[in-house]
Amino acid sequence: MKSAHTKSSPFKAWLKLSTAGLMLTALSACATFSGADTDTAPMAAAPAVAPAPAPVPVNPVWPELKDAGLVDADVEAKIDALMAQMTIEEKVGQTIQGDIASIKPEDLKKYPLGSILAGGSSSPNGNERATPQEWLDLADAYWRSSLEYPSKAKIPLLFGIDAVHGHSNLVGAIIFPHNVGLGATRNPDLMKKIAEVTAYEMALAGVDWTFAPTVAVSRDKRWGRAYESYSENPADVAAYAGKVVEGLQGDKGGDEGIKLGRIMSSAKHYLGDGGTLGGKDQGDAVISEEELAKIHNAGYPPSIEAGVLSVMASFSSWNGEKLTGSKYLLTDVLKGRMGFDGFVVSDWNAQGQVPGCTNLSCPQAFNAGIDMFMAPDSWKGIYENTLAQAKSGEISQARLDDAVRRILRAKIKGGLFEFGAPKDRAITGKWENLSRPEHRAVARQAVRESLVLLKNNGSLLPIKGKANILVVGDGADNIGKQSGGWTISWQGTGNTNADFPHGQSIFGGIKEAATAAGGKATLSVDGSYKGKKPDVAIVVIGEDPYAEFQGDRPNLDYQPGEPKDLELIKKLKAAGIPVVTVFLSGRPMWVNPELNASNAFVAAWLPGTEGAGVADLIIGDAAGKARHDFKGKLSFSWPKTAVQQPLNVGMAGYDPLFAYGFGLTYADKGDLAQLSEVSGLSDADVVNVDNYFTAGRVRAPWKFAIADLSGAVEGEGNLKSPKGIASQTIVDAGAQEAGRRLVFNGQGLGAVLFQGPLVDLSRQTTGELALSITYKMDKAAEGPVTLGVGRDPFIQGRIDVTKALAPTGGQFKTLKIKLGCFRDAGADMKQIGVPFALSSEKALDLTYTSVKLMAVEGDGNCP
């Protein structure tokens, strides 16, 4: 959540006018609802048991792999003995994974679940900044409680976490560069070392399983998970995947078993998640089977041959079929043709997206080949329904036994039966070993080798260490921003430098290097300075943290319609100060104006906690001699325009700004001629005029505010108005943290609104677009509710939507009101600075997932 701040007038005046308007107007909006998918849909009646379909011939484009040694006689004998003692309840329990936010240790005494996870925003007692000891206490409590279930088999619990760039949930752990940067290192052995350190730091906290490596081949960089991909080139992903598995599990972890200090790994997301249309997360890869196999499967053969013990199925689809429900790809290809002997885990409630399924019931996915349901908050329902389906024969005994065997095989190979409870292990709790110097050195090396030099006009770099250096930009002294998503919290937002006690910001590294060389480095986020003009300015800017679908973009323009960082660079250049731009991002972006305005430009990706690795390259010694040279080479093609996607090496008409493999060294002439600043975007594309809140995120340039008569508070997540009359909290809704719950307590007038620059919505009004809100509400509002749009918070066009905003019966529905309704109510649609303002004086409780403009399709009418 971004930091919130309070504003007073004109909100007070607006709210008073809003009340008066309600009393004086008789407007009533006619609106219609369109249904949406819901997590709470009732379970469909079980179909009659049908005979198993005949095996489908597997296309030979899929490889046959050498045996990884997961299956051996001793282990299978142990599994036979365990399964002979297990009830059907225990067997089904092994196939279910709940999230710590929704399951308590004592629940495991009653429900024999095989696994738990701590999802991106789940943590001990809901505290994302819990101490390492609290994490260890948590893991230990679940483990011990699970063994109190009355069972003869006594099977240890498996605890999994998304440690995708270090043990990133743990305060004090090392955060490595994201995969987008690691791919630029071209150093598989380094990636193995990184995985070894990650495994060690996870083992310190008693965690046995990471949902990594991500082996997606990102082919469209608009995808919000592009930074989790090593490269657009499948050969790169293939070269790195096996090394990461070896680093996490040990060289022969799948064959000889995992030793203390290593952990289980999971290759993900099977399959094609990096190839969806438009780079849409959880979208559809509309491609041939040959392309799916040759490009998007590249990371799985080396992972399987390295002994990976689990594979995570993708949310996404292939030619319209959800991967989570694809028997052909999960069973026939992965387990059959490619011989994978570990287990397949689904993604977060992905079973609910399979046609005919809900979060609480999905025999289709289990029969297709899912061995373990990741059912964070739906674990109890899906346990009960899967149990009933196994008893009825809808899930066969053979399929259930196969899934349980695979899970037990991984648990035995993973060392769970040998290591004992987390607190009893020799390695755990020795916090002096967290972020050990030799491990931080691996991370620092990774930063150095990942940076790509794109421009160095006049050989400005390296900077003389004894220079007077001004360090500028909101990324300069911001470890959270330089680390990106999946850092402490799921989205990586809301972090301060205090959350990284062993980390160093980029400014910290620059200052350290300059001081050691007899120079001076001064921090100034806004670029201002006093006294003598600096010799050089280092501007550290880039994307704010995001994760998954919240990072999806319509284009790759860095700051469309709000080029504040460009203005900062130009201000320094205008003062005659040479500028080095250090660009933080999870993907290549269209930054031609920023490149033109800078003397030197470095793609730093998302480097993590070792900011000194940046300084190692760009700050020389006292005489200006380089201390280290650039090694990074682009593993993703850099676009010439903001709309040049997909763009991948080898494609017909390939014409990037910087080609795959590009990267300057100090031996190269780094001058770059003036670039075109034509983005390829239309005016409407440059300023987002129609999307205010989607995928759990307020969309730029709009900002969210919550207000009462004492003023307003601005932010993005958990907020309260100054008097607490209105409040908003982050909730899961269809996807993790995708919704916001609004509560008006009825003790005064409150309001919520989106506000931003003035935009012209007259064309959208003429084109019959509607303002929409997708929401769920159990109880009708107690009094008048208004919805308005206008130039400012005084809101010229305001409509009573009390009746239209009706209870939804537990489902999400979409309320649409034509923009013309607001025009008729007095709004000047050519000047809209507040495209949505909802106010109520009485009690109101609703959850929303989307606020945007939508097409009118026979709905959204007004009187």
RADAKA-V123286 format. One record per residue. N is the residue number from 1. RES is the residue in three letters. SS is DSSP state (H for helix, E for strand, - for the rest). Layout:
{{N	RES	SS} {N	RES	SS}}
//
This chain:
{{1	MET	-} {2	LYS	-} {3	SER	-} {4	ALA	-} {5	HIS	E} {6	THR	E} {7	LYS	E} {8	SER	-} {9	SER	-} {10	PRO	-} {11	PHE	H} {12	LYS	H} {13	ALA	H} {14	TRP	H} {15	LEU	H} {16	LYS	H} {17	LEU	H} {18	SER	H} {19	THR	H} {20	ALA	H} {21	GLY	H} {22	LEU	H} {23	MET	H} {24	LEU	H} {25	THR	-} {26	ALA	-} {27	LEU	-} {28	SER	-} {29	ALA	-} {30	CYS	-} {31	ALA	-} {32	THR	-} {33	PHE	E} {34	SER	E} {35	GLY	E} {36	ALA	-} {37	ASP	-} {38	THR	-} {39	ASP	-} {40	THR	-} {41	ALA	-} {42	PRO	-} {43	MET	-} {44	ALA	-} {45	ALA	-} {46	ALA	-} {47	PRO	-} {48	ALA	-} {49	VAL	-} {50	ALA	-} {51	PRO	-} {52	ALA	-} {53	PRO	-} {54	ALA	-} {55	PRO	-} {56	VAL	-} {57	PRO	-} {58	VAL	-} {59	ASN	-} {60	PRO	-} {61	VAL	-} {62	TRP	-} {63	PRO	-} {64	GLU	-} {65	LEU	-} {66	LYS	-} {67	ASP	-} {68	ALA	-} {69	GLY	-} {70	LEU	-} {71	VAL	-} {72	ASP	-} {73	ALA	H} {74	ASP	H} {75	VAL	H} {76	GLU	H} {77	ALA	H} {78	LYS	H} {79	ILE	H} {80	ASP	H} {81	ALA	H} {82	LEU	H} {83	MET	H} {84	ALA	H} {85	GLN	H} {86	MET	-} {87	THR	-} {88	ILE	H} {89	GLU	H} {90	GLU	H} {91	LYS	H} {92	VAL	H} {93	GLY	H} {94	GLN	H} {95	THR	-} {96	ILE	E} {97	GLN	E} {98	GLY	E} {99	ASP	E} {100	ILE	-} {101	ALA	-} {102	SER	-} {103	ILE	-} {104	LYS	-} {105	PRO	H} {106	GLU	H} {107	ASP	H} {108	LEU	H} {109	LYS	H} {110	LYS	-} {111	TYR	-} {112	PRO	-} {113	LEU	-} {114	GLY	-} {115	SER	E} {116	ILE	E} {117	LEU	E} {118	ALA	E} {119	GLY	-} {120	GLY	-} {121	SER	-} {122	SER	-} {123	SER	-} {124	PRO	H} {125	ASN	H} {126	GLY	H} {127	ASN	-} {128	GLU	-} {129	ARG	-} {130	ALA	-} {131	THR	-} {132	PRO	H} {133	GLN	H} {134	GLU	H} {135	TRP	H} {136	LEU	H} {137	ASP	H} {138	LEU	H} {139	ALA	H} {140	ASP	H} {141	ALA	H} {142	TYR	H} {143	TRP	H} {144	ARG	H} {145	SER	H} {146	SER	H} {147	LEU	-} {148	GLU	-} {149	TYR	-} {150	PRO	-} {151	SER	-} {152	LYS	-} {153	ALA	-} {154	LYS	-} {155	ILE	-} {156	PRO	-} {157	LEU	-} {158	LEU	E} {159	PHE	E} {160	GLY	E} {161	ILE	E} {162	ASP	-} {163	ALA	-} {164	VAL	-} {165	HIS	-} {166	GLY	-} {167	HIS	-} {168	SER	-} {169	ASN	-} {170	LEU	-} {171	VAL	-} {172	GLY	-} {173	ALA	-} {174	ILE	-} {175	ILE	-} {176	PHE	-} {177	PRO	-} {178	HIS	-} {179	ASN	H} {180	VAL	H} {181	GLY	H} {182	LEU	H} {183	GLY	H} {184	ALA	H} {185	THR	H} {186	ARG	-} {187	ASN	-} {188	PRO	H} {189	ASP	H} {190	LEU	H} {191	MET	H} {192	LYS	H} {193	LYS	H} {194	ILE	H} {195	ALA	H} {196	GLU	H} {197	VAL	H} {198	THR	H} {199	ALA	H} {200	TYR	H} {201	GLU	H} {202	MET	H} {203	ALA	H} {204	LEU	H} {205	ALA	-} {206	GLY	-} {207	VAL	-} {208	ASP	-} {209	TRP	E} {210	THR	E} {211	PHE	-} {212	ALA	-} {213	PRO	-} {214	THR	E} {215	VAL	-} {216	ALA	-} {217	VAL	-} {218	SER	-} {219	ARG	-} {220	ASP	-} {221	LYS	-} {222	ARG	-} {223	TRP	-} {224	GLY	-} {225	ARG	-} {226	ALA	H} {227	TYR	H} {228	GLU	H} {229	SER	-} {230	TYR	-} {231	SER	-} {232	GLU	-} {233	ASN	-} {234	PRO	H} {235	ALA	H} {236	ASP	H} {237	VAL	H} {238	ALA	H} {239	ALA	H} {240	TYR	H} {241	ALA	H} {242	GLY	H} {243	LYS	H} {244	VAL	H} {245	VAL	H} {246	GLU	H} {247	GLY	H} {248	LEU	H} {249	GLN	H} {250	GLY	-} {251	ASP	-} {252	LYS	-} {253	GLY	H} {254	GLY	H} {255	ASP	H} {256	GLU	H} {257	GLY	-} {258	ILE	-} {259	LYS	-} {260	LEU	-} {261	GLY	-} {262	ARG	-} {263	ILE	-} {264	MET	E} {265	SER	-} {266	SER	E} {267	ALA	E} {268	LYS	E} {269	HIS	E} {270	TYR	E} {271	LEU	-} {272	GLY	-} {273	ASP	H} {274	GLY	H} {275	GLY	H} {276	THR	-} {277	LEU	H} {278	GLY	H} {279	GLY	H} {280	LYS	-} {281	ASP	-} {282	GLN	-} {283	GLY	-} {284	ASP	E} {285	ALA	E} {286	VAL	-} {287	ILE	-} {288	SER	-} {289	GLU	H} {290	GLU	H} {291	GLU	H} {292	LEU	H} {293	ALA	H} {294	LYS	H} {295	ILE	H} {296	HIS	H} {297	ASN	-} {298	ALA	H} {299	GLY	H} {300	TYR	H} {301	PRO	H} {302	PRO	H} {303	SER	H} {304	ILE	H} {305	GLU	H} {306	ALA	-} {307	GLY	-} {308	VAL	-} {309	LEU	-} {310	SER	E} {311	VAL	E} {312	MET	E} {313	ALA	E} {314	SER	-} {315	PHE	-} {316	SER	-} {317	SER	E} {318	TRP	E} {319	ASN	-} {320	GLY	-} {321	GLU	E} {322	LYS	E} {323	LEU	H} {324	THR	H} {325	GLY	H} {326	SER	-} {327	LYS	H} {328	TYR	H} {329	LEU	H} {330	LEU	H} {331	THR	H} {332	ASP	H} {333	VAL	H} {334	LEU	H} {335	LYS	H} {336	GLY	H} {337	ARG	H} {338	MET	-} {339	GLY	-} {340	PHE	-} {341	ASP	-} {342	GLY	-} {343	PHE	E} {344	VAL	E} {345	VAL	E} {346	SER	-} {347	ASP	-} {348	TRP	-} {349	ASN	-} {350	ALA	H} {351	GLN	H} {352	GLY	H} {353	GLN	H} {354	VAL	-} {355	PRO	-} {356	GLY	-} {357	CYS	-} {358	THR	E} {359	ASN	-} {360	LEU	-} {361	SER	E} {362	CYS	-} {363	PRO	H} {364	GLN	H} {365	ALA	H} {366	PHE	H} {367	ASN	H} {368	ALA	H} {369	GLY	-} {370	ILE	-} {371	ASP	-} {372	MET	E} {373	PHE	E} {374	MET	E} {375	ALA	-} {376	PRO	-} {377	ASP	-} {378	SER	-} {379	TRP	H} {380	LYS	H} {381	GLY	H} {382	ILE	H} {383	TYR	H} {384	GLU	H} {385	ASN	H} {386	THR	H} {387	LEU	H} {388	ALA	H} {389	GLN	H} {390	ALA	H} {391	LYS	H} {392	SER	H} {393	GLY	-} {394	GLU	-} {395	ILE	-} {396	SER	-} {397	GLN	H} {398	ALA	H} {399	ARG	H} {400	LEU	H} {401	ASP	H} {402	ASP	H} {403	ALA	H} {404	VAL	H} {405	ARG	H} {406	ARG	H} {407	ILE	H} {408	LEU	H} {409	ARG	H} {410	ALA	H} {411	LYS	H} {412	ILE	H} {413	LYS	H} {414	GLY	-} {415	GLY	-} {416	LEU	H} {417	PHE	H} {418	GLU	H} {419	PHE	H} {420	GLY	-} {421	ALA	-} {422	PRO	H} {423	LYS	H} {424	ASP	H} {425	ARG	-} {426	ALA	-} {427	ILE	-} {428	THR	-} {429	GLY	-} {430	LYS	-} {431	TRP	H} {432	GLU	H} {433	ASN	H} {434	LEU	-} {435	SER	-} {436	ARG	-} {437	PRO	H} {438	GLU	H} {439	HIS	H} {440	ARG	H} {441	ALA	H} {442	VAL	H} {443	ALA	H} {444	ARG	H} {445	GLN	H} {446	ALA	H} {447	VAL	H} {448	ARG	H} {449	GLU	H} {450	SER	H} {451	LEU	-} {452	VAL	E} {453	LEU	E} {454	LEU	E} {455	LYS	E} {456	ASN	E} {457	ASN	H} {458	GLY	H} {459	SER	H} {460	LEU	-} {461	LEU	-} {462	PRO	-} {463	ILE	E} {464	LYS	-} {465	GLY	-} {466	LYS	-} {467	ALA	-} {468	ASN	E} {469	ILE	E} {470	LEU	E} {471	VAL	E} {472	VAL	E} {473	GLY	-} {474	ASP	-} {475	GLY	-} {476	ALA	-} {477	ASP	-} {478	ASN	-} {479	ILE	H} {480	GLY	H} {481	LYS	H} {482	GLN	H} {483	SER	H} {484	GLY	-} {485	GLY	-} {486	TRP	-} {487	THR	-} {488	ILE	-} {489	SER	-} {490	TRP	-} {491	GLN	-} {492	GLY	-} {493	THR	-} {494	GLY	-} {495	ASN	-} {496	THR	-} {497	ASN	H} {498	ALA	H} {499	ASP	H} {500	PHE	-} {501	PRO	-} {502	HIS	-} {503	GLY	-} {504	GLN	E} {505	SER	-} {506	ILE	H} {507	PHE	H} {508	GLY	H} {509	GLY	H} {510	ILE	H} {511	LYS	H} {512	GLU	H} {513	ALA	H} {514	ALA	H} {515	THR	H} {516	ALA	H} {517	ALA	-} {518	GLY	-} {519	GLY	-} {520	LYS	E} {521	ALA	E} {522	THR	E} {523	LEU	E} {524	SER	-} {525	VAL	-} {526	ASP	-} {527	GLY	-} {528	SER	-} {529	TYR	-} {530	LYS	-} {531	GLY	-} {532	LYS	-} {533	LYS	-} {534	PRO	-} {535	ASP	-} {536	VAL	E} {537	ALA	E} {538	ILE	E} {539	VAL	E} {540	VAL	E} {541	ILE	E} {542	GLY	E} {543	GLU	-} {544	ASP	-} {545	PRO	-} {546	TYR	-} {547	ALA	-} {548	GLU	H} {549	PHE	H} {550	GLN	H} {551	GLY	H} {552	ASP	-} {553	ARG	-} {554	PRO	-} {555	ASN	-} {556	LEU	-} {557	ASP	E} {558	TYR	-} {559	GLN	-} {560	PRO	-} {561	GLY	-} {562	GLU	-} {563	PRO	-} {564	LYS	H} {565	ASP	H} {566	LEU	H} {567	GLU	H} {568	LEU	H} {569	ILE	H} {570	LYS	H} {571	LYS	H} {572	LEU	H} {573	LYS	H} {574	ALA	H} {575	ALA	-} {576	GLY	-} {577	ILE	-} {578	PRO	E} {579	VAL	E} {580	VAL	E} {581	THR	E} {582	VAL	E} {583	PHE	E} {584	LEU	E} {585	SER	-} {586	GLY	-} {587	ARG	-} {588	PRO	-} {589	MET	-} {590	TRP	E} {591	VAL	-} {592	ASN	H} {593	PRO	H} {594	GLU	H} {595	LEU	H} {596	ASN	H} {597	ALA	H} {598	SER	-} {599	ASN	-} {600	ALA	E} {601	PHE	E} {602	VAL	E} {603	ALA	E} {604	ALA	E} {605	TRP	E} {606	LEU	-} {607	PRO	-} {608	GLY	-} {609	THR	-} {610	GLU	E} {611	GLY	-} {612	ALA	H} {613	GLY	H} {614	VAL	H} {615	ALA	H} {616	ASP	H} {617	LEU	H} {618	ILE	H} {619	ILE	E} {620	GLY	-} {621	ASP	-} {622	ALA	-} {623	ALA	-} {624	GLY	-} {625	LYS	-} {626	ALA	-} {627	ARG	-} {628	HIS	-} {629	ASP	-} {630	PHE	-} {631	LYS	-} {632	GLY	-} {633	LYS	-} {634	LEU	-} {635	SER	-} {636	PHE	-} {637	SER	-} {638	TRP	E} {639	PRO	-} {640	LYS	-} {641	THR	-} {642	ALA	-} {643	VAL	-} {644	GLN	-} {645	GLN	-} {646	PRO	-} {647	LEU	-} {648	ASN	-} {649	VAL	-} {650	GLY	-} {651	MET	-} {652	ALA	-} {653	GLY	-} {654	TYR	-} {655	ASP	-} {656	PRO	-} {657	LEU	-} {658	PHE	E} {659	ALA	-} {660	TYR	-} {661	GLY	-} {662	PHE	-} {663	GLY	-} {664	LEU	E} {665	THR	-} {666	TYR	-} {667	ALA	-} {668	ASP	-} {669	LYS	-} {670	GLY	-} {671	ASP	-} {672	LEU	-} {673	ALA	-} {674	GLN	-} {675	LEU	-} {676	SER	-} {677	GLU	-} {678	VAL	-} {679	SER	-} {680	GLY	-} {681	LEU	-} {682	SER	-} {683	ASP	H} {684	ALA	H} {685	ASP	H} {686	VAL	H} {687	VAL	-} {688	ASN	-} {689	VAL	-} {690	ASP	-} {691	ASN	E} {692	TYR	E} {693	PHE	E} {694	THR	E} {695	ALA	-} {696	GLY	-} {697	ARG	E} {698	VAL	E} {699	ARG	-} {700	ALA	-} {701	PRO	-} {702	TRP	-} {703	LYS	E} {704	PHE	E} {705	ALA	E} {706	ILE	E} {707	ALA	E} {708	ASP	E} {709	LEU	-} {710	SER	-} {711	GLY	E} {712	ALA	E} {713	VAL	E} {714	GLU	E} {715	GLY	E} {716	GLU	-} {717	GLY	-} {718	ASN	-} {719	LEU	E} {720	LYS	E} {721	SER	-} {722	PRO	-} {723	LYS	-} {724	GLY	-} {725	ILE	-} {726	ALA	E} {727	SER	E} {728	GLN	E} {729	THR	E} {730	ILE	E} {731	VAL	E} {732	ASP	-} {733	ALA	-} {734	GLY	-} {735	ALA	-} {736	GLN	-} {737	GLU	-} {738	ALA	-} {739	GLY	E} {740	ARG	E} {741	ARG	E} {742	LEU	E} {743	VAL	E} {744	PHE	E} {745	ASN	E} {746	GLY	-} {747	GLN	-} {748	GLY	-} {749	LEU	-} {750	GLY	E} {751	ALA	E} {752	VAL	E} {753	LEU	E} {754	PHE	E} {755	GLN	E} {756	GLY	-} {757	PRO	-} {758	LEU	-} {759	VAL	E} {760	ASP	-} {761	LEU	-} {762	SER	H} {763	ARG	H} {764	GLN	H} {765	THR	H} {766	THR	H} {767	GLY	-} {768	GLU	-} {769	LEU	E} {770	ALA	E} {771	LEU	E} {772	SER	E} {773	ILE	E} {774	THR	E} {775	TYR	E} {776	LYS	E} {777	MET	-} {778	ASP	-} {779	LYS	-} {780	ALA	-} {781	ALA	-} {782	GLU	-} {783	GLY	-} {784	PRO	-} {785	VAL	E} {786	THR	E} {787	LEU	E} {788	GLY	E} {789	VAL	E} {790	GLY	E} {791	ARG	-} {792	ASP	-} {793	PRO	-} {794	PHE	-} {795	ILE	-} {796	GLN	-} {797	GLY	E} {798	ARG	E} {799	ILE	E} {800	ASP	E} {801	VAL	-} {802	THR	-} {803	LYS	-} {804	ALA	-} {805	LEU	-} {806	ALA	-} {807	PRO	-} {808	THR	-} {809	GLY	-} {810	GLY	-} {811	GLN	-} {812	PHE	-} {813	LYS	E} {814	THR	E} {815	LEU	E} {816	LYS	E} {817	ILE	E} {818	LYS	E} {819	LEU	H} {820	GLY	H} {821	CYS	H} {822	PHE	H} {823	ARG	H} {824	ASP	H} {825	ALA	-} {826	GLY	-} {827	ALA	-} {828	ASP	-} {829	MET	-} {830	LYS	-} {831	GLN	-} {832	ILE	E} {833	GLY	-} {834	VAL	E} {835	PRO	E} {836	PHE	E} {837	ALA	E} {838	LEU	E} {839	SER	E} {840	SER	E} {841	GLU	-} {842	LYS	-} {843	ALA	E} {844	LEU	E} {845	ASP	E} {846	LEU	E} {847	THR	E} {848	TYR	E} {849	THR	E} {850	SER	E} {851	VAL	E} {852	LYS	E} {853	LEU	E} {854	MET	E} {855	ALA	E} {856	VAL	-} {857	GLU	-} {858	GLY	-} {859	ASP	-} {860	GLY	-} {861	ASN	-} {862	CYS	-} {863	PRO	-}}
//
